[in-house]
Amino acid sequence: MKVTPWILTVLLFLPVTAIALSKSEVRAIIEAAYPGARITEIEKETHKGNKIYEVDFKHDGENLEAIINLEGEIIKVQIDD
């Protein structure tokens, strides 16, 4: 299959947010930041108008909730009630 140069140019200028993280990538982000974490739920949601992943997990005996943006940054971690 031949890819024309204009297709490559378009792909280079797509915003990063156009390519979403997979749930396995989200899992890897949490496991890297919180070794030994046990993830109980990963949901894709909207937070303050932006698409995010909300991750519920247990770490060091605490129930936590993380918000991760589509660029893979952990925006917020808090105790989950």
N, CA, C and O atoms as a CHARMM CRD file, in Angstrom:
* protein
*
  324
    1    1 MET  N      0.83900  -1.18500   0.00000 PROA 1      0.00000
    2    1 MET  CA     0.00000   0.00000   0.00000 PROA 1      0.00000
    3    1 MET  C      0.88000   1.24300   0.00000 PROA 1      0.00000
    4    1 MET  O      1.79300   1.37100   0.81600 PROA 1      0.00000
    5    2 LYS  N      0.60100   2.13700  -0.90400 PROA 2      0.00000
    6    2 LYS  CA     1.36900   3.37200  -0.99700 PROA 2      0.00000
    7    2 LYS  C      0.65400   4.48100  -0.22900 PROA 2      0.00000
    8    2 LYS  O     -0.54000   4.70800  -0.42600 PROA 2      0.00000
    9    3 VAL  N      1.38100   5.16400   0.63800 PROA 3      0.00000
   10    3 VAL  CA     0.81900   6.27100   1.41300 PROA 3      0.00000
   11    3 VAL  C      1.28800   7.57200   0.77600 PROA 3      0.00000
   12    3 VAL  O      2.48600   7.80800   0.62300 PROA 3      0.00000
   13    4 THR  N      0.33400   8.40200   0.41300 PROA 4      0.00000
   14    4 THR  CA     0.69500   9.66000  -0.22600 PROA 4      0.00000
   15    4 THR  C      1.21600  10.65000   0.81200 PROA 4      0.00000
   16    4 THR  O      0.82700  10.58800   1.97900 PROA 4      0.00000
   17    5 PRO  N      2.08800  11.55800   0.39600 PROA 5      0.00000
   18    5 PRO  CA     2.67600  12.51900   1.33500 PROA 5      0.00000
   19    5 PRO  C      1.64800  13.37300   2.07300 PROA 5      0.00000
   20    5 PRO  O      1.87100  13.72100   3.23300 PROA 5      0.00000
   21    6 TRP  N      0.54200  13.71700   1.44500 PROA 6      0.00000
   22    6 TRP  CA    -0.43800  14.57300   2.12000 PROA 6      0.00000
   23    6 TRP  C     -1.08200  13.85500   3.30300 PROA 6      0.00000
   24    6 TRP  O     -1.43300  14.49500   4.29500 PROA 6      0.00000
   25    7 ILE  N     -1.24200  12.52400   3.21000 PROA 7      0.00000
   26    7 ILE  CA    -1.79200  11.76800   4.34600 PROA 7      0.00000
   27    7 ILE  C     -0.83400  11.84300   5.52700 PROA 7      0.00000
   28    7 ILE  O     -1.26300  12.03900   6.66400 PROA 7      0.00000
   29    8 LEU  N      0.43600  11.68900   5.26800 PROA 8      0.00000
   30    8 LEU  CA     1.43600  11.78900   6.34300 PROA 8      0.00000
   31    8 LEU  C      1.43700  13.17700   6.96400 PROA 8      0.00000
   32    8 LEU  O      1.56400  13.31500   8.18000 PROA 8      0.00000
   33    9 THR  N      1.29500  14.20600   6.13300 PROA 9      0.00000
   34    9 THR  CA     1.26100  15.58400   6.63300 PROA 9      0.00000
   35    9 THR  C      0.05600  15.78900   7.54000 PROA 9      0.00000
   36    9 THR  O      0.17800  16.39800   8.60300 PROA 9      0.00000
   37   10 VAL  N     -1.09700  15.29200   7.13600 PROA 10     0.00000
   38   10 VAL  CA    -2.30700  15.42700   7.95100 PROA 10     0.00000
   39   10 VAL  C     -2.11700  14.71600   9.28600 PROA 10     0.00000
   40   10 VAL  O     -2.46900  15.25900  10.33300 PROA 10     0.00000
   41   11 LEU  N     -1.56900  13.51800   9.25500 PROA 11     0.00000
   42   11 LEU  CA    -1.35800  12.75700  10.49400 PROA 11     0.00000
   43   11 LEU  C     -0.40800  13.46800  11.44300 PROA 11     0.00000
   44   11 LEU  O     -0.58400  13.39600  12.65900 PROA 11     0.00000
   45   12 LEU  N      0.58800  14.14600  10.91400 PROA 12     0.00000
   46   12 LEU  CA     1.54600  14.85400  11.75300 PROA 12     0.00000
   47   12 LEU  C      0.92500  16.03400  12.47200 PROA 12     0.00000
   48   12 LEU  O      1.37300  16.39800  13.55900 PROA 12     0.00000
   49   13 PHE  N     -0.10000  16.63800  11.88700 PROA 13     0.00000
   50   13 PHE  CA    -0.69900  17.82900  12.47500 PROA 13     0.00000
   51   13 PHE  C     -1.99500  17.56600  13.23400 PROA 13     0.00000
   52   13 PHE  O     -2.64600  18.50900  13.68200 PROA 13     0.00000
   53   14 LEU  N     -2.37700  16.30900  13.38400 PROA 14     0.00000
   54   14 LEU  CA    -3.54700  16.00100  14.20400 PROA 14     0.00000
   55   14 LEU  C     -3.22400  16.30400  15.66000 PROA 14     0.00000
   56   14 LEU  O     -2.10300  16.05700  16.10500 PROA 14     0.00000
   57   15 PRO  N     -4.17200  16.82900  16.40000 PROA 15     0.00000
   58   15 PRO  CA    -3.91300  17.06900  17.81700 PROA 15     0.00000
   59   15 PRO  C     -3.67700  15.75700  18.54600 PROA 15     0.00000
   60   15 PRO  O     -4.24300  14.72400  18.18800 PROA 15     0.00000
   61   16 VAL  N     -2.85000  15.80900  19.55400 PROA 16     0.00000
   62   16 VAL  CA    -2.52100  14.61700  20.32900 PROA 16     0.00000
   63   16 VAL  C     -3.77400  14.00800  20.92400 PROA 16     0.00000
   64   16 VAL  O     -3.87300  12.78500  21.01500 PROA 16     0.00000
   65   17 THR  N     -4.73700  14.82400  21.33100 PROA 17     0.00000
   66   17 THR  CA    -5.95000  14.31500  21.95300 PROA 17     0.00000
   67   17 THR  C     -6.81500  13.51800  20.99200 PROA 17     0.00000
   68   17 THR  O     -7.75100  12.84300  21.42100 PROA 17     0.00000
   69   18 ALA  N     -6.51800  13.58300  19.69800 PROA 18     0.00000
   70   18 ALA  CA    -7.29200  12.80600  18.74300 PROA 18     0.00000
   71   18 ALA  C     -6.99900  11.32200  18.88800 PROA 18     0.00000
   72   18 ALA  O     -7.80000  10.48700  18.46900 PROA 18     0.00000
   73   19 ILE  N     -5.87300  10.99300  19.47000 PROA 19     0.00000
   74   19 ILE  CA    -5.48800   9.60400  19.67200 PROA 19     0.00000
   75   19 ILE  C     -5.64900   9.30100  21.15000 PROA 19     0.00000
   76   19 ILE  O     -4.87100   9.77600  21.97700 PROA 19     0.00000
   77   20 ALA  N     -6.65000   8.51600  21.47800 PROA 20     0.00000
   78   20 ALA  CA    -6.95200   8.21500  22.87900 PROA 20     0.00000
   79   20 ALA  C     -6.05700   7.09400  23.39500 PROA 20     0.00000
   80   20 ALA  O     -5.57600   6.24900  22.64000 PROA 20     0.00000
   81   21 LEU  N     -5.85500   7.11900  24.68900 PROA 21     0.00000
   82   21 LEU  CA    -5.14200   6.03200  25.35200 PROA 21     0.00000
   83   21 LEU  C     -6.03500   4.80500  25.41600 PROA 21     0.00000
   84   21 LEU  O     -7.25900   4.91800  25.48400 PROA 21     0.00000
   85   22 SER  N     -5.42700   3.65900  25.39300 PROA 22     0.00000
   86   22 SER  CA    -6.19100   2.43400  25.61400 PROA 22     0.00000
   87   22 SER  C     -6.27000   2.18700  27.12000 PROA 22     0.00000
   88   22 SER  O     -5.50600   2.76400  27.89500 PROA 22     0.00000
   89   23 LYS  N     -7.18600   1.34000  27.51700 PROA 23     0.00000
   90   23 LYS  CA    -7.30800   1.01000  28.93600 PROA 23     0.00000
   91   23 LYS  C     -6.04300   0.31800  29.45800 PROA 23     0.00000
   92   23 LYS  O     -5.68700   0.48000  30.62500 PROA 23     0.00000
   93   24 SER  N     -5.37500  -0.43600  28.61400 PROA 24     0.00000
   94   24 SER  CA    -4.13600  -1.08700  29.05500 PROA 24     0.00000
   95   24 SER  C     -3.02900  -0.05600  29.28500 PROA 24     0.00000
   96   24 SER  O     -2.19400  -0.23400  30.17200 PROA 24     0.00000
   97   25 GLU  N     -3.01700   1.02800  28.49000 PROA 25     0.00000
   98   25 GLU  CA    -2.03700   2.09500  28.71000 PROA 25     0.00000
   99   25 GLU  C     -2.35500   2.85700  30.00200 PROA 25     0.00000
  100   25 GLU  O     -1.44900   3.24300  30.74100 PROA 25     0.00000
  101   26 VAL  N     -3.64800   3.06900  30.26700 PROA 26     0.00000
  102   26 VAL  CA    -4.05300   3.72600  31.50900 PROA 26     0.00000
  103   26 VAL  C     -3.63400   2.86300  32.69300 PROA 26     0.00000
  104   26 VAL  O     -3.11900   3.37500  33.68700 PROA 26     0.00000
  105   27 ARG  N     -3.85200   1.57000  32.59000 PROA 27     0.00000
  106   27 ARG  CA    -3.44500   0.62900  33.64100 PROA 27     0.00000
  107   27 ARG  C     -1.94400   0.71900  33.89800 PROA 27     0.00000
  108   27 ARG  O     -1.51300   0.74100  35.05100 PROA 27     0.00000
  109   28 ALA  N     -1.14800   0.77000  32.83600 PROA 28     0.00000
  110   28 ALA  CA     0.30800   0.85200  32.96600 PROA 28     0.00000
  111   28 ALA  C      0.73900   2.16000  33.64100 PROA 28     0.00000
  112   28 ALA  O      1.70100   2.16700  34.40800 PROA 28     0.00000
  113   29 ILE  N      0.04100   3.25800  33.36400 PROA 29     0.00000
  114   29 ILE  CA     0.36300   4.55200  33.98700 PROA 29     0.00000
  115   29 ILE  C      0.15400   4.47900  35.49500 PROA 29     0.00000
  116   29 ILE  O      1.00400   4.91600  36.27000 PROA 29     0.00000
  117   30 ILE  N     -0.99600   3.91800  35.90900 PROA 30     0.00000
  118   30 ILE  CA    -1.27900   3.79900  37.34600 PROA 30     0.00000
  119   30 ILE  C     -0.28800   2.85100  38.00800 PROA 30     0.00000
  120   30 ILE  O      0.22600   3.15500  39.08400 PROA 30     0.00000
  121   31 GLU  N     -0.01100   1.71500  37.38800 PROA 31     0.00000
  122   31 GLU  CA     0.91300   0.73700  37.97500 PROA 31     0.00000
  123   31 GLU  C      2.32600   1.29800  38.09500 PROA 31     0.00000
  124   31 GLU  O      3.05300   0.93900  39.02100 PROA 31     0.00000
  125   32 ALA  N      2.72600   2.17400  37.17000 PROA 32     0.00000
  126   32 ALA  CA     4.05400   2.78600  37.25200 PROA 32     0.00000
  127   32 ALA  C      4.11700   3.81600  38.38400 PROA 32     0.00000
  128   32 ALA  O      5.12000   3.91500  39.09000 PROA 32     0.00000
  129   33 ALA  N      3.03900   4.57500  38.54600 PROA 33     0.00000
  130   33 ALA  CA     3.01200   5.61400  39.57600 PROA 33     0.00000
  131   33 ALA  C      2.73700   5.04000  40.96300 PROA 33     0.00000
  132   33 ALA  O      3.18100   5.59800  41.96700 PROA 33     0.00000
  133   34 TYR  N      2.00800   3.92900  41.02100 PROA 34     0.00000
  134   34 TYR  CA     1.61500   3.31100  42.28900 PROA 34     0.00000
  135   34 TYR  C      1.89300   1.81200  42.21800 PROA 34     0.00000
  136   34 TYR  O      0.97500   1.01500  42.02800 PROA 34     0.00000
  137   35 PRO  N      3.17600   1.42600  42.37200 PROA 35     0.00000
  138   35 PRO  CA     3.52900   0.00400  42.28900 PROA 35     0.00000
  139   35 PRO  C      2.69600  -0.82700  43.27200 PROA 35     0.00000
  140   35 PRO  O      2.52400  -0.45700  44.43300 PROA 35     0.00000
  141   36 GLY  N      2.19300  -1.94300  42.78100 PROA 36     0.00000
  142   36 GLY  CA     1.38000  -2.81600  43.61000 PROA 36     0.00000
  143   36 GLY  C     -0.08800  -2.44600  43.64500 PROA 36     0.00000
  144   36 GLY  O     -0.87200  -3.09500  44.33700 PROA 36     0.00000
  145   37 ALA  N     -0.47600  -1.40600  42.90600 PROA 37     0.00000
  146   37 ALA  CA    -1.87400  -0.98000  42.87900 PROA 37     0.00000
  147   37 ALA  C     -2.74600  -2.08900  42.29600 PROA 37     0.00000
  148   37 ALA  O     -2.34000  -2.81200  41.38500 PROA 37     0.00000
  149   38 ARG  N     -3.94900  -2.20200  42.84400 PROA 38     0.00000
  150   38 ARG  CA    -4.93800  -3.14700  42.30900 PROA 38     0.00000
  151   38 ARG  C     -6.07900  -2.32300  41.73500 PROA 38     0.00000
  152   38 ARG  O     -6.86900  -1.73600  42.47500 PROA 38     0.00000
  153   39 ILE  N     -6.15700  -2.28400  40.42900 PROA 39     0.00000
  154   39 ILE  CA    -7.15600  -1.46500  39.73500 PROA 39     0.00000
  155   39 ILE  C     -8.48800  -2.20400  39.74200 PROA 39     0.00000
  156   39 ILE  O     -8.57000  -3.37800  39.38300 PROA 39     0.00000
  157   40 THR  N     -9.53400  -1.48400  40.16100 PROA 40     0.00000
  158   40 THR  CA   -10.86000  -2.08900  40.24000 PROA 40     0.00000
  159   40 THR  C    -11.78900  -1.62100  39.12200 PROA 40     0.00000
  160   40 THR  O    -12.73700  -2.32300  38.77000 PROA 40     0.00000
  161   41 GLU  N    -11.52000  -0.43400  38.56100 PROA 41     0.00000
  162   41 GLU  CA   -12.38800   0.06800  37.49600 PROA 41     0.00000
  163   41 GLU  C    -11.68200   1.16800  36.70100 PROA 41     0.00000
  164   41 GLU  O    -10.98100   2.00800  37.26400 PROA 41     0.00000
  165   42 ILE  N    -11.88200   1.14400  35.38300 PROA 42     0.00000
  166   42 ILE  CA   -11.39500   2.20300  34.49600 PROA 42     0.00000
  167   42 ILE  C    -12.57100   2.62900  33.63600 PROA 42     0.00000
  168   42 ILE  O    -13.16600   1.81200  32.93300 PROA 42     0.00000
  169   43 GLU  N    -12.90800   3.92500  33.69500 PROA 43     0.00000
  170   43 GLU  CA   -14.01800   4.44800  32.89800 PROA 43     0.00000
  171   43 GLU  C    -13.58300   5.68900  32.13700 PROA 43     0.00000
  172   43 GLU  O    -12.84700   6.52700  32.65900 PROA 43     0.00000
  173   44 LYS  N    -14.04300   5.79700  30.90800 PROA 44     0.00000
  174   44 LYS  CA   -13.79800   7.00600  30.12500 PROA 44     0.00000
  175   44 LYS  C    -14.96800   7.94600  30.38300 PROA 44     0.00000
  176   44 LYS  O    -16.12600   7.55800  30.22600 PROA 44     0.00000
  177   45 GLU  N    -14.66900   9.18200  30.77800 PROA 45     0.00000
  178   45 GLU  CA   -15.70200  10.15000  31.13300 PROA 45     0.00000
  179   45 GLU  C    -15.31700  11.53100  30.63900 PROA 45     0.00000
  180   45 GLU  O    -14.29100  11.71200  29.98400 PROA 45     0.00000
  181   46 THR  N    -16.16300  12.50900  30.96700 PROA 46     0.00000
  182   46 THR  CA   -15.88200  13.90800  30.67900 PROA 46     0.00000
  183   46 THR  C    -15.72600  14.64000  31.99900 PROA 46     0.00000
  184   46 THR  O    -16.57400  14.51700  32.88300 PROA 46     0.00000
  185   47 HSD  N    -14.63700  15.40900  32.14300 PROA 47     0.00000
  186   47 HSD  CA   -14.35100  16.16900  33.36200 PROA 47     0.00000
  187   47 HSD  C    -14.00800  17.59100  32.95300 PROA 47     0.00000
  188   47 HSD  O    -13.03900  17.82300  32.23000 PROA 47     0.00000
  189   48 LYS  N    -14.80500  18.53900  33.41900 PROA 48     0.00000
  190   48 LYS  CA   -14.60000  19.95000  33.08100 PROA 48     0.00000
  191   48 LYS  C    -14.52000  20.15400  31.56700 PROA 48     0.00000
  192   48 LYS  O    -13.71100  20.94400  31.08200 PROA 48     0.00000
  193   49 GLY  N    -15.36300  19.43700  30.83200 PROA 49     0.00000
  194   49 GLY  CA   -15.42800  19.57500  29.38300 PROA 49     0.00000
  195   49 GLY  C    -14.37800  18.79700  28.60900 PROA 49     0.00000
  196   49 GLY  O    -14.35600  18.86100  27.37900 PROA 49     0.00000
  197   50 ASN  N    -13.50600  18.06400  29.29200 PROA 50     0.00000
  198   50 ASN  CA   -12.45000  17.30400  28.63000 PROA 50     0.00000
  199   50 ASN  C    -12.66000  15.80600  28.83500 PROA 50     0.00000
  200   50 ASN  O    -13.10600  15.36900  29.89700 PROA 50     0.00000
  201   51 LYS  N    -12.33600  15.03500  27.81400 PROA 51     0.00000
  202   51 LYS  CA   -12.38900  13.57700  27.93900 PROA 51     0.00000
  203   51 LYS  C    -11.24300  13.12800  28.83800 PROA 51     0.00000
  204   51 LYS  O    -10.10300  13.56300  28.67600 PROA 51     0.00000
  205   52 ILE  N    -11.56100  12.25600  29.78500 PROA 52     0.00000
  206   52 ILE  CA   -10.55900  11.75300  30.72500 PROA 52     0.00000
  207   52 ILE  C    -10.85300  10.27800  31.01500 PROA 52     0.00000
  208   52 ILE  O    -11.89000   9.73700  30.63000 PROA 52     0.00000
  209   53 TYR  N     -9.91100   9.66000  31.70000 PROA 53     0.00000
  210   53 TYR  CA   -10.14700   8.34600  32.27700 PROA 53     0.00000
  211   53 TYR  C    -10.22900   8.52800  33.78100 PROA 53     0.00000
  212   53 TYR  O     -9.41000   9.22300  34.38100 PROA 53     0.00000
  213   54 GLU  N    -11.23000   7.89300  34.38600 PROA 54     0.00000
  214   54 GLU  CA   -11.34100   7.85700  35.83600 PROA 54     0.00000
  215   54 GLU  C    -10.98500   6.43100  36.24800 PROA 54     0.00000
  216   54 GLU  O    -11.56400   5.46600  35.75000 PROA 54     0.00000
  217   55 VAL  N    -10.02700   6.31300  37.16000 PROA 55     0.00000
  218   55 VAL  CA    -9.52700   5.00600  37.55500 PROA 55     0.00000
  219   55 VAL  C     -9.70500   4.83300  39.05600 PROA 55     0.00000
  220   55 VAL  O     -9.21500   5.63800  39.84800 PROA 55     0.00000
  221   56 ASP  N    -10.40600   3.78100  39.43700 PROA 56     0.00000
  222   56 ASP  CA   -10.53500   3.42200  40.84500 PROA 56     0.00000
  223   56 ASP  C     -9.54300   2.31200  41.12700 PROA 56     0.00000
  224   56 ASP  O     -9.45800   1.33600  40.38200 PROA 56     0.00000
  225   57 PHE  N     -8.78000   2.46900  42.22500 PROA 57     0.00000
  226   57 PHE  CA    -7.79100   1.44700  42.54700 PROA 57     0.00000
  227   57 PHE  C     -7.49300   1.44200  44.03900 PROA 57     0.00000
  228   57 PHE  O     -7.79800   2.39100  44.76100 PROA 57     0.00000
  229   58 LYS  N     -6.88900   0.34600  44.47600 PROA 58     0.00000
  230   58 LYS  CA    -6.47200   0.21400  45.87200 PROA 58     0.00000
  231   58 LYS  C     -4.94700   0.23700  45.91600 PROA 58     0.00000
  232   58 LYS  O     -4.27400  -0.40300  45.10900 PROA 58     0.00000
  233   59 HSD  N     -4.42000   0.99600  46.88500 PROA 59     0.00000
  234   59 HSD  CA    -2.96700   1.08100  47.04300 PROA 59     0.00000
  235   59 HSD  C     -2.66500   1.33600  48.50700 PROA 59     0.00000
  236   59 HSD  O     -3.22000   2.25400  49.11200 PROA 59     0.00000
  237   60 ASP  N     -1.79200   0.53000  49.07300 PROA 60     0.00000
  238   60 ASP  CA    -1.40900   0.65500  50.48100 PROA 60     0.00000
  239   60 ASP  C     -2.62300   0.74300  51.41200 PROA 60     0.00000
  240   60 ASP  O     -2.63600   1.54200  52.34800 PROA 60     0.00000
  241   61 GLY  N     -3.63700  -0.07900  51.14900 PROA 61     0.00000
  242   61 GLY  CA    -4.80100  -0.14700  52.01300 PROA 61     0.00000
  243   61 GLY  C     -5.82100   0.96300  51.82400 PROA 61     0.00000
  244   61 GLY  O     -6.81200   1.00900  52.55200 PROA 61     0.00000
  245   62 GLU  N     -5.60700   1.85700  50.86800 PROA 62     0.00000
  246   62 GLU  CA    -6.54100   2.95800  50.62700 PROA 62     0.00000
  247   62 GLU  C     -7.27200   2.76000  49.30000 PROA 62     0.00000
  248   62 GLU  O     -6.69900   2.25700  48.33400 PROA 62     0.00000
  249   63 ASN  N     -8.53300   3.15800  49.26600 PROA 63     0.00000
  250   63 ASN  CA    -9.29000   3.20400  48.01800 PROA 63     0.00000
  251   63 ASN  C     -9.04700   4.57100  47.39600 PROA 63     0.00000
  252   63 ASN  O     -9.37100   5.59600  47.99700 PROA 63     0.00000
  253   64 LEU  N     -8.48200   4.59000  46.20200 PROA 64     0.00000
  254   64 LEU  CA    -8.13800   5.84900  45.53300 PROA 64     0.00000
  255   64 LEU  C     -8.84300   5.96000  44.19200 PROA 64     0.00000
  256   64 LEU  O     -9.26800   4.97100  43.59600 PROA 64     0.00000
  257   65 GLU  N     -8.94900   7.20600  43.74100 PROA 65     0.00000
  258   65 GLU  CA    -9.51700   7.50900  42.42800 PROA 65     0.00000
  259   65 GLU  C     -8.56300   8.46700  41.72800 PROA 65     0.00000
  260   65 GLU  O     -8.15500   9.47800  42.30000 PROA 65     0.00000
  261   66 ALA  N     -8.21100   8.14400  40.49200 PROA 66     0.00000
  262   66 ALA  CA    -7.31800   9.00200  39.71300 PROA 66     0.00000
  263   66 ALA  C     -8.03900   9.49800  38.47400 PROA 66     0.00000
  264   66 ALA  O     -8.89100   8.81100  37.91100 PROA 66     0.00000
  265   67 ILE  N     -7.67900  10.70500  38.06100 PROA 67     0.00000
  266   67 ILE  CA    -8.13800  11.26000  36.79600 PROA 67     0.00000
  267   67 ILE  C     -6.90800  11.39300  35.90300 PROA 67     0.00000
  268   67 ILE  O     -5.91200  12.01400  36.27600 PROA 67     0.00000
  269   68 ILE  N     -6.99900  10.79600  34.71600 PROA 68     0.00000
  270   68 ILE  CA    -5.89000  10.80000  33.76400 PROA 68     0.00000
  271   68 ILE  C     -6.40000  11.40100  32.45700 PROA 68     0.00000
  272   68 ILE  O     -7.42700  10.96900  31.93200 PROA 68     0.00000
  273   69 ASN  N     -5.68100  12.40300  31.92800 PROA 69     0.00000
  274   69 ASN  CA    -6.11000  12.98800  30.65000 PROA 69     0.00000
  275   69 ASN  C     -5.66500  12.09900  29.49000 PROA 69     0.00000
  276   69 ASN  O     -4.92200  11.13700  29.68500 PROA 69     0.00000
  277   70 LEU  N     -6.12000  12.42600  28.29700 PROA 70     0.00000
  278   70 LEU  CA    -5.81800  11.58400  27.14100 PROA 70     0.00000
  279   70 LEU  C     -4.36500  11.66700  26.68700 PROA 70     0.00000
  280   70 LEU  O     -3.93600  10.89500  25.83000 PROA 70     0.00000
  281   71 GLU  N     -3.60700  12.60400  27.25900 PROA 71     0.00000
  282   71 GLU  CA    -2.17100  12.66900  26.98100 PROA 71     0.00000
  283   71 GLU  C     -1.39000  11.75700  27.92700 PROA 71     0.00000
  284   71 GLU  O     -0.17600  11.61400  27.78400 PROA 71     0.00000
  285   72 GLY  N     -2.07200  11.14600  28.88300 PROA 72     0.00000
  286   72 GLY  CA    -1.42200  10.20900  29.79800 PROA 72     0.00000
  287   72 GLY  C     -0.93200  10.82900  31.08900 PROA 72     0.00000
  288   72 GLY  O     -0.18400  10.19400  31.83200 PROA 72     0.00000
  289   73 GLU  N     -1.34100  12.06300  31.37400 PROA 73     0.00000
  290   73 GLU  CA    -0.93400  12.72600  32.61300 PROA 73     0.00000
  291   73 GLU  C     -1.94800  12.44500  33.71300 PROA 73     0.00000
  292   73 GLU  O     -3.15700  12.50900  33.49500 PROA 73     0.00000
  293   74 ILE  N     -1.43400  12.13300  34.89900 PROA 74     0.00000
  294   74 ILE  CA    -2.30700  11.99200  36.06000 PROA 74     0.00000
  295   74 ILE  C     -2.63100  13.40200  36.53300 PROA 74     0.00000
  296   74 ILE  O     -1.74900  14.12800  36.99300 PROA 74     0.00000
  297   75 ILE  N     -3.88700  13.78200  36.42100 PROA 75     0.00000
  298   75 ILE  CA    -4.33700  15.12900  36.77700 PROA 75     0.00000
  299   75 ILE  C     -4.60900  15.25000  38.27100 PROA 75     0.00000
  300   75 ILE  O     -4.29200  16.26000  38.89900 PROA 75     0.00000
  301   76 LYS  N     -5.20700  14.19000  38.82700 PROA 76     0.00000
  302   76 LYS  CA    -5.62000  14.26500  40.21700 PROA 76     0.00000
  303   76 LYS  C     -5.75500  12.85500  40.78500 PROA 76     0.00000
  304   76 LYS  O     -6.20000  11.93200  40.10200 PROA 76     0.00000
  305   77 VAL  N     -5.36000  12.70900  42.04500 PROA 77     0.00000
  306   77 VAL  CA    -5.58100  11.46600  42.77800 PROA 77     0.00000
  307   77 VAL  C     -6.16300  11.85900  44.12500 PROA 77     0.00000
  308   77 VAL  O     -5.65400  12.74800  44.80800 PROA 77     0.00000
  309   78 GLN  N     -7.24000  11.17800  44.49100 PROA 78     0.00000
  310   78 GLN  CA    -7.87500  11.47400  45.77700 PROA 78     0.00000
  311   78 GLN  C     -8.40300  10.19100  46.39000 PROA 78     0.00000
  312   78 GLN  O     -8.54700   9.17700  45.70800 PROA 78     0.00000
  313   79 ILE  N     -8.68900  10.24300  47.67500 PROA 79     0.00000
  314   79 ILE  CA    -9.28900   9.11200  48.36000 PROA 79     0.00000
  315   79 ILE  C    -10.71100   8.94700  47.84000 PROA 79     0.00000
  316   79 ILE  O    -11.47600   9.90900  47.77400 PROA 79     0.00000
  317   80 ASP  N    -11.05400   7.72400  47.47500 PROA 80     0.00000
  318   80 ASP  CA   -12.38000   7.43400  46.94800 PROA 80     0.00000
  319   80 ASP  C    -13.26600   6.94100  48.08600 PROA 80     0.00000
  320   80 ASP  O    -12.95700   5.95700  48.75800 PROA 80     0.00000
  321   81 ASP  N    -14.37400   7.64800  48.28400 PROA 81     0.00000
  322   81 ASP  CA   -15.29200   7.27400  49.36600 PROA 81     0.00000
  323   81 ASP  C    -16.16000   6.10500  48.99000 PROA 81     0.00000
  324   81 ASP  O    -16.98700   5.66800  49.79100 PROA 81     0.00000
